Amino acid sequence: MRFLVDEDLSEEIASILKAEGIDAVHIRELGLSGAEDREVLDEAARQERCVVTRNRNDFLLLTEFYFNEGRPHHGVLIIPRSCRGDQASRIAHAIIAFSENHPHAFQPYGFLFL
């Protein structure tokens, strides 16, 4: 699984995922800081990556829009607000465990909750 970590989450999450052998990139590494959510999902789809974000509402609407347009993406993984932002290691390891335990969960238009 390949991940694109949105800027509402720490860059440290992408770094930890990489250190664990997971293909992950933070949106800032792509020079897309401040990008609109649609741009983020477009880039993730282009790179065949699942977006990791806390931004549930906007990405839910975008997923519906993509579906209606027949434009698949590679999933959105929502990190709940109960996982504090200063817990990058905890979040990263939860993503790893989720992806290992649910290897086929990330389907086109997938909208998943950690």
N, C-alpha and C positions, 0 to 999 in steps of 0.2 A: 504494500500500500504506500502511496505517495501522498504527502500532506503539504498544504499551504497554510501556514499559521497567520491568521489575520492580525492586524495591528492592535486590536483590543486585548491581545494576549502578549505576554512577555516573549521577547526574542530568545530568552533562555530556554523556553520550551522546545523550539526548533533545534537549538544547540544540543540539548539533552537527547532528543530523538536521534539526531545525527550520530552522536557518540555511541548510541545503542544500535547503530547500523540501520536505522530507518531513514528513508529518503524524505527529508523534510526541508522546507525553506520558509523563512519568515518574509512577509510582504515587503518589509524594508530592504531586504537583500535584493529584491527585484527592482528597487527604485520606485516603488508604488506607494510610498507613504502618503496618506491623505486621499488615496484613490476612493472613488465611489464604490459601493458594494457591488454594483453591476460589473465594474471593471475588475474587481477582485475575482468574482465568479467567472468572468470571461477568461481571465488569465489562468485560473485554476483548471478550467475546462480545456483550454489550449494545451496546458502541460499535463493533462490527465492526472490532476491532484484533487484530493478531497480537501475542502476548506474546513479549517478548525477555527471556531469563533464563539463568542458569547452572544452575538447579534442575532438572536433567534427570529425576531419578527421580520426584519428586512430580508433575511435569507429565505425565510419561508415564502414570502411574497415573490421573491426572485425565482425560487424553485418552481412555483406555480406558473410564473410567466414563461420560464424556459420550457416547461412541459407543454404549455399551450402553443408555443412557437415551434415545438419539435426539435428543440436544441438541448440535447442531453449534457449533463455535467457529471462529475465523478463523485458526487456526494458532498454533504455538509454535516459535520460533526459539531454538535452544540455542547459547549462546556457550560454547566450550570453556574449561576452566580454563587451558589453555596461553596464552590471551590474558589477560595480567595485568590486574588491575583498575585499575592506574594508566595504562592505555593507552586512554583513552576515545576519543581521536581515531582511533586505529587501528581500534578496534572499530566506531565509527560509520561510518567509511568502508568497512569490510568489509561492513557491513549494507547500505549504499547500493549497493555493487558487486553484492552478492548479489541484491538485489531488482531491479536493472536487468538482470542477466544471467539471472534466473529469474522473469520477471514472472507466470508462471502456477503457480509452485511453491506458493503459499499457498492451498491448498484447505481446505474444511471438514475438521476433524480433522487437518490437516497437522502433522507433527512433523518439523522440519528441523534440521539441524546446520550451523552456519556454518563 
